[in-house]
Structures are given as structure tokens and as C-alpha cells.
């Protein structure tokens, strides 16, 4: 084994990056998603300490990895360092659908004021996800913000 420099004073984001790299080493075909992806994209969400990843097959949570089993088209995945992560737009929509309503409301205001997500994007997500978990919350957020109010 070789040696490497590790900055022990690195900010908390570096911990999230290290966990994402670790996830890609454990589950090479995984895609970092949800809360972990939001942190990597600089979104103001809390870190639950888990690494959320989209995987195929019947994986079980292990070693801080939380598997999720939903489809993400290739156009919604980006490469970051040595791992794959959902795009900022896809990450925002997934988080809005699956977070508690209060946290989703706060995130909605943040992503809308930074042009990460438009009302048209949210409307399209509601249509695309018809019948899936979280679509009711997305529809509610769309209705609440359609008039331009964000807080």
C-alpha cells in the first residue's frame, strides 16, 4: 500500500465526500442520492450521517450505506471525483419528495431562489412520477409556490 496525505482539519463536507467515495468502492454501480447528494451540491440540508445511494438488486443497509431502489435516467447522473451522483435538479426533486414537509418547504425556497429548480421542472416531475411515493408532497409544494411565494 502507498501513503497519502489526509488533512485532519478538513471541513465537514470532506467527510461527506469520503463517505461517497467509500460507497462507490463498496457498491461500484451505485449513484449517490438524496440527502448525501444534496450536501455534495451545497444544499442546506442536515447530515444524517448515512450515505444514501441508488443501487440495483436486493442490497441491505450496511456500514452506514442506505440503499434506495428507484430509477434515475442517465441524463440525471453526474460524475464527481470517483463516484456518480444525481444532478442538482434531480437531487432537489428527490429530496422535496422524500423529506419531511417542513424541511422540503425550506429546501424548495432555497433551490427556487438559486435557479436549480423551476416551477416547470416541478410540474414535469409531478407528471412523470404519477402514482409514485412523494408525488403528493411535490404536488402540494407546486400548489403552494405557483403564485411566486417561497417562504
N, C-alpha and C positions, 0 to 999 in steps of 0.2 A: 504494500500500500504506500502511496505517496503522502505528502504532507500538504496542508492547506492553511491559509490564513483565515481566521474567524474573528470578526470584530465582536467582542463580548458586550460592547456598549451599543450595539445596533438597535434601531428603533423597533417598536412592536411589529410594524409591517414586515420587517425581515423575518420575524417568526412565522407569519402567515405564508410568506414566500417559501421558507424552508419546509413548512408542512405540505405545501402544494407540490414541491419537488419530491418530497417523500412519498406522496400519494402516487405520483407518476412512476416512481420506482417500484412501488408495491403493485399497482394496477396500471400497467403501461398504456392501456387503451382508454383510461378514464379521462373525463373532462371536468375540471374544477368548476363548481357552480354555486348558486345561491349565495349565502352569507359570505363564504370564503372568497368567491369571485367578486362580490361587492366590495369587500375590503381591499382586494388587489386593484380594483378600479378606482379606489379612493372615495367610495361612497360612505356616508356617515352612518354606519350600522355597527352594532355591538358585535364583539368577537365571542362566540360561544365556546371557543377552544377546539371545536371539531373541524375537520377538513371535509367539506361537502363535495362529493364527486358524482358525476353521472357515470354509471357502469352498465354493462350488459351481463346477463346471467344472474344467478342467484346469490350474489355476494352478500355477506353479512357484515354488520359494523364490526370493525376490528382496529386496534391500535390508534384510536382517535379518528378513524376514517368512517364517514357516514355515507353509505351508498344511496343513490337515488336512481330510479328506473324510468326515466322519461326520454323521449326522442328529442334530439337537437339537430336540425339540419346543418350540414357542413358550413353554410354561409353564416352561421351564428356562433362559430367557434374560432378563436384566435390562438396563436402560439405566443407564449410569454415564457422567457427563459427556456427551460427544458420541459415544460408542461403545456397542456392545452387548457383553455379557459373559455367560458361563454363570453360573447361580446358584451360590451356595456349595455346595449339596448336589451338584449336577451336576458342578461342578468337582472336588470331593473324590472322587467316584466315578471320573471320568475319570482323575484323577491316580493313584488307587490301582490302576487297571487298567493304566496305561502306564508308571509309574515303575519303577525297579529295585526289587527286593523289599525291600531294606533301607530305602530311602527311603519306600516305601509303608508299611512297618510303622511307621516313626516318624510319618508323617502320619496313619495310622489312629488311633494313640493320641491325637494332638492333636485331630483332628476329633470323635472319640467323647467326649472329656472336655469338649468345648465344645458338645455337643448339635447339631453341624452335621450329623451322620450317626448314625443309629441302626442297630442290627442288622437291624431290619425293612427299613430303606432299602437296606442292603447285600444282604439276601436278595432283595428285589424286583429289584435291579439284576442280580444273578446270573441270575434267571429271565428278565428282559427281554433280556439280552444273550447268551442261549444261542447258542453257535456263533461268537461274535464274538471278535476278539483281546482278550486281557486278562481274559476271564471266568474262566479257570483261576486266575489270581492273585487275583481277587476272591473266588472260592470258598475258596481257601486262607486268605485273611485272615479270612473269615467263620468258618471252622472253628477257626482259632487263637484268635479272640476271643469265640466263642459262650459260653464259660464265664465271661466277665467280665474275663479277663486282658488287659491292654493294653500291657505293656512286655516 
